[in-house]
Amino acid sequence: MHHLHSTKISLSLFFVFLLSTAKAQYSTSSNLPDHDDKPYYFGIILGRNTSYHKLTYHPSFRNELSKVGSIQSSDGNGVQLGLHANLQLSRRFDLRFYPLNLIFANQKLTITDTSRNPNLLITQPNTIDEPVKLNETIMSFPLQIRFKSDRINNFRFYSVAGIKYDILLNYDNFSKITSIPFKPSDFGIETGIGFQFFFPYFILSPELKYSYGMNNVHSRAPQDQYSSLINKISNRMILFSLHFEGGIFNTR
């Protein structure tokens, strides 16, 4: 329910921003009229994200001898900073690559251990009440295809879909935070929608995207009390980003 609530908030803010910007962009004059003739251009990305881990329990979790009541992931907010390169394949399709894409993500992992006290939440054998905060610094390399609508004055709609490869840059410190071992990389797919608003000197593109991790990032340790109870952990992320592209970032 908490993940769904965060998604609704992100969608609401996205469309409020969209409507206000679209109203301001309604004009009979066309900004950057030769933009679509550029073979390629670059952009700057500033964004926010909400991420969490999707857990699948191992069959041993249901063992009546197990004293662990639950292992749950709750989402957290983070930021995104990056650069993207855009190759215009045709009037409708673009190829996008991110040579620099840093994502700072935050989640929380809470374990209920009934062997100690059924009313207390613990996250490590000697830690009580506070969930483990998992702060990730990710270098993400997406490769996307963008499908664009016709341009209407200074407005255009588009959709994106593609694949990505993520590297956990702070893996050494991250692996020390929790006894549940994680893997240092992930592979996933992304899909989303966005809008281009053409200003005299640049293009502002608000974008909402969903990232779906395909790999199991949990390196199961059968000897560990908690890791042995988890079969799979997958990454999930919702990203809202502002792309400043074209215009002064155009190439000739």
N, C-alpha and C positions, 0 to 999 in steps of 0.2 A: 504493500500500500504506500509506503514511503517513497519508493521509486516512482510509482504512478503519480503521486502528488508533485514530485519534482518535475516530472515530464510535463504536467499540465501547466505549471508555473512558467517553464521555459517556452512552451508554445504560446502562452498568453502574451508574454513579454515580446516574443518575436513578432507576432501579428500586430500588436500595438505599435511597435517600432515601424513595421512595414507600412501601415495605414498612414501614419503621420508623415513619413518620408515620401510616400507616393503622392500625397496631397500637395506637398511642397514642390514636387518635381513636375506637376502638370504644366506643360508649356507648349506653345506652338512652335518655338524655336528648337533647333536640334543642336545639342552640345556634342563636341568631338565627332563630327559627321564622318570623318575618314577612319574612325577606330577599327571598323570591321575589315579594312583593307590591310591592317598590320598583320604580318605573318606570325609574330609572337610578341609577347610582352611579359612584364613581371609585376609582382604585387607584394604588399606587406599584409601580414595577418595578425590581428589582435582578437583574442577570444576568451570565452569562459567555458567550463565544462562541468558536467556532473557525471561521476563514475561510481561503479560498484562492482563487486565480484558475484557471479552466479555460482552457487555451490551445489554439487551433487553428492549426496552421502554414499559412502561405501555400505554394502550389506551388513557389515559388522556393527554399524551404528545402531541397528535395531536389536542387537544382542541384549538380552535381559540383564547381563552382567555389567554392561556399560553404565558408567555413572555420569556420562556427559549428556545433559538434557538437550542442548542445542548448540550449533555453531552458525552464527549469522553474520552477514555482511550488510553494513549500512552505507549509504552513499555520502559523498562529500563533494565540495566544490573546488575547482582549480582554475588555472589560467593557461592560455596558449599564446605562444609567440613564434612567428615564422615568416618565411618567404616562399612564394610559389612562382613557378614559371608556366606560362600558358602558351601552347602551340595551337593556332587555329587551323584545324584540318579542313574545314569547309564552313559554309554559312551557318550550318546547324550544329556542328560538332567541334569540340576542343579536346585537346589532350593536356592534362595538368599533372605537374610533378612538383614535389616540395623538397628542394635541396636543403632547407633548414626548417625544422618543425619541432619545436620544444613544447612538450605538454607537461605541466605540473598537476598531478592528480592526487586526490586525497580520499581514502576510504577508512572505514572502521570495521574491526573484526571483534566480535564478542562471543565468548564461550561460556555457557552455563554448565558448571561442574557440580553436580548434586552430591558428589562424594565428600565435598567440603561443607557446603551449606546450600540447600535448595533455594534459599532466598537471596543469594549473592551471585553476582556476575563476576567471573574471573577471566583473565586473558592470558596469564602466565601462571605457572604453579605457585609463585609467591606474590602475585599481584591481585588485588581485590577491587571490585567496583568499576574501575575505569577500563573501557575497551581499548584494544590496541589500535593506535593510529598508524595507518599505512600510507606514508607519503612517498609517492613515486615521481621520479624525474625521467620522462620518456622522450627518446628521440624517435619520432615516427616518420616513416617514408611512404606516403600514399602515392598511388598512381591512379588517376581518375579519368573517366570520360565524362564530358559535360555536354548535355543536350540543351540548346538554346531556342527560345521562341523568337518570333519576329520582334523587332524593336518597335515600340510604340512611343513616339516622341523621345523622351529621355528615360524610358523604362523598358525593362526586359525581364522575363521569367526564365529560369533554367533549373534543370535537375542534374545531379551528379551521382555517379556510382563507380566503385573501383575496389582495389585491393590495397593492403598496407602491410608493412613490416615494422614492428616496434622493438626497440632495444631499451631495456631498463638500465639507465646510466648509473643509478645509485644502488645497483644490485648488492654490492658487498655490505653496505650499511642496512639496506632494506631487509636482507636475509637474517640479520641479527635481531631485528625487532620482534619477530614471532618465531615460535618453534615449528610452525607449519612452513615447510620449505616451498619456495616459488622458483620457477624457471626464469632466466634472464631475458627471454625474448618471446614474441608472440606474432602470429600471423592472423589477419582478419579481413573483413569486408566492410565497406562503408557505403551509405546511401543518404541522400539528402536533397533539399531544395534550396534555392536562393533567388535573389533578385538583383539586377543591376540598375543602379540609378546614375545617370550620366550628368556630371557636373562640368563646368567649363574647363577644369584643369585635371580632373581625375574621375574615376568611377568608384562609387561606393557599393559594395556587394555584401549585404547581410545574408548569412547562410546558416541554416539549421541542419545538422547532420547526425546520423546515428551510426555508431561504430560497434561492430559485433566481432568479438574475438573468437576465432575458430579453434585455436589450440587449447589443450589442457595445460595451464601454467602451473599446476600443482605437481611437484615432484614427491610423490607419496613415499613416506617413510613408515613401513609396517611396524617398526619398533617404537615409534613415537605415539604417545597416548592420544594426541589429537589428530595428527596427520593420518594415522591409520584409519580414522573414521571418515575421511574425505576421499571420494573417488575422483572428482574433477572440480577444477575451478576455472571459470571462464571470465574474461574481461568484458564489461559493457560500459559504453560511454555515450553521452549526449553532448554535442558541441554546438555552441552558438558563437559564430565568429564574424568579424567585420573584415572584409578584404578591400584594401585600397589599391586599385589596379588601373592600368591604362593611363591615358593622359600624360602626366609627367613621367610615367614609368614606361611609356611606349618606346619602341625601337623603330628605326627606319631601315 
